[in-house]
Amino acid sequence: MDIKIREAVIKDYESLCEIYVELDEQHRLNHPELFIKPEDYARAKEYISEIINDSNKALFVADIDTKVVAFAECFIQRSSNFPVIKKREWVQLDGIAVKRDYQKYHIGSLLLRKVVEWAKCQEIKRIELKVYSFNKYADEFYSRKGFKDLSKAMYLDL
């Protein structure tokens, strides 16, 4: 299986939307109080175009035989201007998603490697991400790759 990792282009839009549908469904099923099924594509073409055209953002795709089967979305984040917060910047990994039928081929690892390479090219030495607690597979994946817990979000329904 020949897997090619490359920067996304706008013609990937439809394929990306198919992957977002799978990703969004997972979130909707686990947290229906937070997520709904959109009537149309959950990401507008302008949203994807903005990522592609912004030098502080990156969207990488995995191609197998010219078919997009996965993506990694990330952007440069800067700390807020607050007296106790150290001035810093990092790459925020917004997500890696691999179509169900293509999981277990180490595509997520290839995409993560590309994000790390991009961060280094930006001279950024840290990547941060958030994982929903229901997503044990992602949590284990990132832990195996060396990510450490930073914080924990909690909620109380009233």
VOPA-919825 format. One record per residue: residue in three letters; x, y, z of N, C-alpha, C in turn; residue number from 1; chain. Coordinates in nm, 3 decimals. Atoms other than C-alpha are relative to their C-alpha. Example, Ala and Ser with C-alpha at 12.3 -4.5 7.8 and 13.67 -1.06 7.14 Angstrom:
  res      nxx      nyy      nzz     caxx     cayy     cazz      cxx      cyy      czz    n  chain
  ALA    0.089   -0.119    0.000    1.230   -0.450    0.780    0.090    0.120    0.000    1      A
  SER   -0.082   -0.119   -0.006    1.367   -0.106    0.714   -0.077    0.109    0.073    2      A
***
This chain:
  res      nxx      nyy      nzz     caxx     cayy     cazz      cxx      cyy      czz    n  chain
  MET    0.085   -0.118    0.000    0.000    0.000    0.000    0.089    0.124    0.000    1      A
  ASP   -0.081   -0.120    0.015    0.154    0.325   -0.117   -0.074    0.120    0.059    2      A
  ILE    0.064   -0.112   -0.072    0.066    0.605    0.128    0.085    0.124   -0.021    3      A
  LYS   -0.070   -0.126    0.025    0.158    0.960    0.032   -0.059    0.107    0.093    4      A
  ILE    0.042   -0.110   -0.087    0.143    1.246    0.286    0.036    0.129   -0.071    5      A
  ARG   -0.023   -0.127    0.071    0.104    1.592    0.133   -0.089    0.107    0.060    6      A
  GLU    0.086   -0.111   -0.041   -0.044    1.933    0.194   -0.131   -0.009   -0.076    7      A
  ALA    0.132    0.002    0.063   -0.415    1.955    0.123   -0.011    0.111   -0.104    8      A
  VAL    0.037   -0.101    0.099   -0.545    2.143   -0.179   -0.152    0.007   -0.001    9      A
  ILE    0.144   -0.021   -0.007   -0.895    2.278   -0.226   -0.079   -0.109   -0.073   10      A
  LYS    0.072    0.108    0.070   -0.986    1.997   -0.467   -0.020   -0.123    0.090   11      A
  ASP    0.018    0.108   -0.097   -0.959    1.764   -0.164   -0.126    0.020    0.085   12      A
  TYR    0.110   -0.039   -0.089   -1.264    1.933   -0.012   -0.103   -0.112    0.022   13      A
  GLU    0.103    0.104   -0.013   -1.522    1.659   -0.084    0.052   -0.119    0.080   14      A
  SER   -0.060    0.114   -0.071   -1.290    1.383    0.038    0.020    0.032    0.148   15      A
  LEU   -0.016   -0.042   -0.140   -1.209    1.579    0.354   -0.134   -0.002    0.073   16      A
  CYS    0.133   -0.002   -0.062   -1.579    1.625    0.422   -0.048   -0.141    0.035   17      A
  GLU    0.036    0.138   -0.032   -1.630    1.247    0.407    0.067   -0.045    0.130   18      A
  ILE   -0.072    0.038   -0.122   -1.368    1.204    0.678   -0.058    0.076    0.119   19      A
  TYR    0.061   -0.078   -0.107   -1.517    1.486    0.887   -0.134   -0.061    0.043   20      A
  VAL    0.128    0.064   -0.034   -1.855    1.305    0.869    0.023   -0.113    0.100   21      A
  GLU   -0.032    0.109   -0.092   -1.701    0.997    1.035    0.046    0.053    0.135   22      A
  LEU   -0.052   -0.059   -0.124   -1.517    1.209    1.291   -0.111    0.064    0.082   23      A
  ASP    0.108   -0.070   -0.069   -1.820    1.420    1.375   -0.103   -0.098    0.057   24      A
  GLU    0.094    0.100   -0.050   -2.041    1.113    1.411    0.049   -0.060    0.132   25      A
  GLN   -0.058    0.055   -0.123   -1.806    0.971    1.674   -0.024    0.096    0.116   26      A
  HIS    0.022   -0.099   -0.106   -1.834    1.294    1.873   -0.149    0.012    0.034   27      A
  ARG    0.144   -0.013   -0.020   -2.210    1.319    1.825   -0.057   -0.119    0.078   28      A
  LEU    0.049    0.119   -0.069   -2.271    0.960    1.941    0.043   -0.002    0.147   29      A
  ASN   -0.051    0.002   -0.137   -2.059    1.007    2.253   -0.042    0.121    0.083   30      A
  HIS    0.043   -0.121   -0.070   -2.174    1.360    2.339   -0.114    0.068   -0.076   31      A
  PRO    0.113   -0.059    0.073   -2.519    1.424    2.189   -0.047    0.132    0.061   32      A
  GLU    0.036   -0.128   -0.062   -2.563    1.710    2.435    0.086    0.115   -0.053   33      A
  LEU   -0.091   -0.102    0.053   -2.278    1.894    2.260   -0.003    0.010   -0.152   34      A
  PHE   -0.016    0.003    0.145   -2.287    1.789    1.895   -0.130   -0.040   -0.069   35      A
  ILE    0.117    0.032    0.082   -2.557    1.779    1.629    0.046   -0.038   -0.140   36      A
  LYS   -0.029    0.032    0.139   -2.570    1.644    1.277   -0.038    0.119   -0.086   37      A
  PRO    0.032   -0.117    0.084   -2.544    1.936    1.035   -0.083   -0.041   -0.121   38      A
  GLU    0.080    0.027    0.118   -2.780    1.963    0.741    0.086   -0.013   -0.125   39      A
  ASP   -0.091    0.002    0.114   -2.491    2.020    0.500    0.137   -0.044    0.052   40      A
  TYR   -0.134    0.030   -0.048   -2.117    1.969    0.521    0.030    0.081    0.126   41      A
  ALA   -0.028   -0.066   -0.127   -1.992    2.054    0.869    0.111    0.105   -0.011   42      A
  ARG   -0.107   -0.098    0.022   -1.695    2.250    0.731   -0.025    0.064   -0.137   43      A
  ALA    0.020   -0.072    0.126   -1.750    2.517    0.469    0.128   -0.005   -0.083   44      A
  LYS   -0.114    0.000    0.091   -1.524    2.524    0.167    0.094    0.116    0.037   45      A
  GLU   -0.080   -0.117   -0.040   -1.407    2.869    0.288    0.088   -0.033    0.121   46      A
  TYR   -0.077    0.042   -0.118   -1.294    2.713    0.618    0.124   -0.078   -0.043   47      A
  ILE   -0.112    0.080    0.050   -1.077    2.459    0.436    0.096    0.087   -0.078   48      A
  SER   -0.083   -0.090    0.079   -0.950    2.724    0.197    0.084    0.090    0.090   49      A
  GLU   -0.074   -0.086   -0.094   -0.851    2.947    0.489    0.117   -0.074    0.062   50      A
  ILE   -0.110    0.080   -0.057   -0.645    2.669    0.647    0.111   -0.016   -0.103   51      A
  ILE   -0.098    0.025    0.106   -0.475    2.592    0.317    0.082    0.125   -0.031   52      A
  ASN   -0.067   -0.124    0.041   -0.390    2.958    0.251    0.065    0.079    0.112   53      A
  ASP   -0.056   -0.071   -0.115   -0.281    3.064    0.601    0.132   -0.065    0.039   54      A
  SER   -0.132    0.056   -0.030    0.091    3.019    0.669    0.014   -0.042    0.146   55      A
  ASN   -0.002    0.041   -0.140    0.015    2.978    1.042   -0.087   -0.123    0.026   56      A
  LYS    0.084    0.119   -0.010   -0.209    2.678    0.971    0.048   -0.103   -0.100   57      A
  ALA   -0.037    0.106    0.094   -0.156    2.343    0.805   -0.107   -0.108    0.000   58      A
  LEU    0.092    0.111    0.018   -0.379    2.071    0.669    0.069   -0.100   -0.091   59      A
  PHE   -0.069    0.104    0.076   -0.208    1.753    0.560   -0.097   -0.115   -0.026   60      A
  VAL    0.083    0.115    0.033   -0.374    1.460    0.387    0.086   -0.121   -0.030   61      A
  ALA   -0.062    0.127    0.039   -0.287    1.096    0.336   -0.075   -0.051   -0.121   62      A
  ASP    0.053    0.052    0.126   -0.339    0.967   -0.017    0.038   -0.147   -0.014   63      A
  ILE   -0.029    0.137    0.042   -0.368    0.603   -0.115   -0.060   -0.012   -0.140   64      A
  ASP    0.045    0.008    0.140   -0.387    0.562   -0.492   -0.085    0.121   -0.037   65      A
  THR    0.064   -0.130    0.025   -0.490    0.930   -0.521   -0.133    0.020    0.073   66      A
  LYS    0.122   -0.015   -0.080   -0.775    0.879   -0.271    0.039    0.051    0.139   67      A
  VAL   -0.028   -0.056   -0.133   -0.768    1.097    0.042   -0.072   -0.085    0.104   68      A
  VAL    0.056    0.090   -0.101   -0.818    0.868    0.342    0.020    0.050    0.143   69      A
  ALA   -0.029   -0.050   -0.134   -0.696    1.078    0.635    0.050    0.143   -0.009   70      A
  PHE   -0.055   -0.136   -0.006   -0.596    1.426    0.747    0.052    0.031    0.139   71      A
  ALA   -0.047   -0.059   -0.126   -0.412    1.618    1.016   -0.015    0.151   -0.016   72      A
  GLU    0.026   -0.144    0.003   -0.514    1.974    1.097    0.069    0.063    0.121   73      A
  CYS   -0.071   -0.064   -0.110   -0.296    2.207    1.304    0.020    0.149   -0.029   74      A
  PHE   -0.025   -0.143    0.016   -0.216    2.572    1.364    0.092    0.049    0.110   75      A
  ILE   -0.088   -0.061   -0.099    0.027    2.796    1.547   -0.085    0.080    0.098   76      A
  GLN    0.073   -0.067   -0.108   -0.107    2.918    1.880    0.100    0.082    0.082   77      A
  ARG   -0.086   -0.084   -0.084    0.036    3.200    2.091   -0.069    0.024    0.134   78      A
  SER    0.056   -0.020   -0.134   -0.010    3.251    2.464   -0.066    0.136    0.010   79      A
  SER    0.069   -0.126   -0.021   -0.243    3.521    2.584    0.089    0.097    0.076   80      A
  ASN   -0.076   -0.104   -0.068   -0.112    3.848    2.721   -0.054    0.012    0.143   81      A
  PHE    0.045    0.004   -0.139   -0.152    3.778    3.093    0.124   -0.009    0.087   82      A
  PRO   -0.125   -0.011   -0.078    0.103    3.857    3.368    0.063   -0.131    0.046   83      A
  VAL   -0.059    0.125   -0.052    0.145    3.500    3.498    0.023   -0.105   -0.108   84      A
  ILE   -0.016    0.095    0.111    0.149    3.333    3.156    0.129    0.032   -0.074   85      A
  LYS   -0.125   -0.015    0.073    0.487    3.280    2.996   -0.030    0.020   -0.149   86      A
  LYS    0.016   -0.024    0.144    0.509    3.417    2.641    0.058   -0.121   -0.074   87      A
  ARG   -0.045    0.117    0.074    0.530    3.121    2.411   -0.091   -0.024   -0.119   88      A
  GLU    0.083    0.043    0.110    0.400    2.968    2.094    0.018   -0.150   -0.017   89      A
  TRP   -0.003    0.144    0.019    0.317    2.610    2.006   -0.090   -0.034   -0.119   90      A
  VAL    0.090    0.049    0.103    0.150    2.406    1.738   -0.114   -0.071    0.072   91      A
  GLN    0.119    0.065   -0.053   -0.204    2.314    1.835   -0.046   -0.101   -0.105   92      A
  LEU    0.046    0.106    0.090   -0.289    1.981    1.675   -0.150   -0.013    0.021   93      A
  ASP    0.146   -0.001   -0.012   -0.661    2.017    1.612   -0.057   -0.140   -0.021   94      A
  GLY    0.046    0.137    0.015   -0.691    1.657    1.506    0.067   -0.076   -0.111   95      A
  ILE   -0.039    0.094    0.104   -0.582    1.357    1.311   -0.119   -0.094   -0.015   96      A
  ALA    0.113    0.090    0.026   -0.860    1.155    1.149    0.032   -0.089   -0.118   97      A
  VAL   -0.025    0.100    0.103   -0.829    0.837    0.946   -0.132   -0.073   -0.026   98      A
  LYS    0.123    0.072    0.034   -1.122    0.681    0.760    0.004   -0.140    0.061   99      A
  ARG    0.013    0.128   -0.070   -1.246    0.369    0.938    0.068   -0.115   -0.073  100      A
  ASP   -0.054    0.113    0.078   -1.146    0.132    0.657    0.152    0.004   -0.016  101      A
  TYR   -0.145   -0.015    0.021   -0.787    0.262    0.659    0.076    0.010    0.132  102      A
  GLN   -0.069   -0.001   -0.128   -0.710    0.252    1.029    0.082   -0.128    0.012  103      A
  LYS   -0.092    0.113   -0.023   -0.437    0.013    1.145    0.110   -0.012   -0.106  104      A
  TYR   -0.108   -0.001    0.098   -0.206    0.104    0.857    0.108    0.102    0.036  105      A
  HIS   -0.099   -0.098   -0.051   -0.002    0.353    1.066   -0.006    0.134   -0.071  106      A
  ILE    0.017   -0.127    0.069   -0.140    0.646    0.867    0.003    0.115    0.099  107      A
  GLY   -0.003   -0.104   -0.103   -0.193    0.846    1.186    0.143    0.033    0.040  108      A
  SER   -0.141   -0.022   -0.034    0.176    0.801    1.269    0.071    0.080   -0.108  109      A
  LEU   -0.060   -0.074    0.111    0.277    0.925    0.925   -0.045    0.146    0.002  110      A
  LEU    0.051   -0.137   -0.007    0.054    1.231    0.961    0.061    0.075    0.119  111      A
  LEU   -0.060   -0.065   -0.117    0.185    1.304    1.311    0.146    0.036   -0.029  112      A
  ARG   -0.139   -0.029    0.038    0.541    1.282    1.177    0.007    0.126   -0.087  113      A
  LYS    0.005   -0.118    0.087    0.446    1.541    0.913   -0.029    0.126    0.081  114      A
  VAL    0.029   -0.115   -0.086    0.300    1.773    1.179    0.125    0.039    0.080  115      A
  VAL   -0.124   -0.027   -0.074    0.621    1.740    1.384    0.101    0.068   -0.092  116      A
  GLU   -0.091   -0.060    0.099    0.826    1.820    1.073   -0.040    0.145   -0.027  117      A
  TRP    0.049   -0.135    0.025    0.608    2.126    1.004    0.029    0.091    0.118  118      A
  ALA   -0.028   -0.079   -0.120    0.641    2.247    1.364    0.148    0.038    0.006  119      A
  LYS   -0.144   -0.027   -0.002    1.019    2.217    1.344    0.039    0.104   -0.106  120      A
  CYS   -0.027   -0.098    0.106    1.023    2.411    1.015   -0.045    0.140    0.044  121      A
  GLN    0.049   -0.128   -0.053    0.827    2.685    1.196    0.083    0.045    0.122  122      A
  GLU   -0.086   -0.023   -0.117    1.096    2.671    1.470   -0.081    0.001    0.130  123      A
  ILE    0.084    0.017   -0.119    0.834    2.566    1.725    0.035   -0.134    0.062  124      A
  LYS   -0.052    0.117   -0.069    0.936    2.315    1.986   -0.104   -0.073    0.085  125      A
  ARG    0.103    0.068   -0.081    0.602    2.204    2.130   -0.128   -0.016   -0.083  126      A
  ILE    0.130    0.028    0.060    0.281    2.043    2.005   -0.094   -0.034    0.114  127      A
  GLU    0.102    0.031   -0.100   -0.032    2.039    2.218   -0.127   -0.043   -0.073  128      A
  LEU    0.127    0.045    0.057   -0.369    1.877    2.158   -0.097   -0.029    0.112  129      A
  LYS    0.104    0.038   -0.094   -0.697    1.792    2.326   -0.065   -0.128   -0.053  130      A
  VAL    0.065    0.126    0.036   -0.859    1.449    2.329   -0.122   -0.017    0.090  131      A
  TYR    0.119    0.030   -0.080   -1.214    1.373    2.440    0.024   -0.131    0.076  132      A
  SER   -0.026    0.116   -0.086   -1.211    1.122    2.725   -0.060   -0.129   -0.056  133      A
  PHE    0.057    0.121    0.059   -1.434    0.879    2.529    0.092   -0.062   -0.104  134      A
  ASN   -0.084    0.045    0.110   -1.166    0.850    2.261    0.127   -0.067    0.052  135      A
  LYS   -0.112    0.074   -0.060   -0.945    0.590    2.428    0.107   -0.033   -0.104  136      A
  TYR   -0.097    0.033    0.104   -0.784    0.493    2.098    0.094    0.117   -0.027  137      A
  ALA   -0.083   -0.118    0.024   -0.662    0.848    2.034    0.089    0.029    0.120  138      A
  ASP   -0.077   -0.025   -0.123   -0.553    0.890    2.396    0.120   -0.094    0.006  139      A
  GLU   -0.109    0.098   -0.002   -0.345    0.571    2.377    0.100    0.028   -0.112  140      A
  PHE   -0.088   -0.032    0.114   -0.206    0.667    2.034    0.096    0.112    0.037  141      A
  TYR   -0.085   -0.115   -0.033   -0.080    1.005    2.153    0.094   -0.030    0.116  142      A
  SER   -0.087    0.039   -0.111    0.055    0.858    2.477    0.118   -0.082   -0.051  143      A
  ARG   -0.108    0.082    0.059    0.253    0.600    2.278    0.101    0.087   -0.075  144      A
  LYS   -0.087   -0.089    0.077    0.394    0.888    2.072    0.075    0.099    0.089  145      A
  GLY   -0.077   -0.083   -0.093    0.527    1.061    2.385   -0.075    0.119    0.057  146      A
  PHE    0.078   -0.112   -0.056    0.249    1.312    2.460   -0.032   -0.029    0.146  147      A
  LYS    0.028    0.010   -0.143    0.188    1.379    2.829   -0.125    0.080    0.033  148      A
  ASP    0.118   -0.074   -0.045   -0.124    1.492    3.015    0.040    0.139    0.047  149      A
  LEU   -0.024   -0.137   -0.040   -0.139    1.867    3.065   -0.110    0.052    0.092  150      A
  SER    0.112   -0.045   -0.081   -0.485    1.935    3.202   -0.117   -0.094   -0.024  151      A
  LYS    0.118    0.084    0.015   -0.827    1.781    3.235   -0.121    0.092    0.004  152      A
  ALA    0.125   -0.077    0.001   -1.161    1.937    3.141   -0.107   -0.086    0.066  153      A
  MET    0.107    0.072   -0.069   -1.457    1.842    3.358   -0.130    0.078   -0.014  154      A
  TYR    0.129   -0.068    0.007   -1.828    1.923    3.359   -0.096   -0.058    0.103  155      A
  LEU    0.107    0.043   -0.090   -2.134    1.897    3.582   -0.131    0.041   -0.064  156      A
  ASP    0.133   -0.030    0.055   -2.480    1.871    3.426   -0.093    0.032    0.116  157      A
  LEU    0.096   -0.038   -0.105   -2.746    2.046    3.635   -0.142   -0.017   -0.049  158      A
***
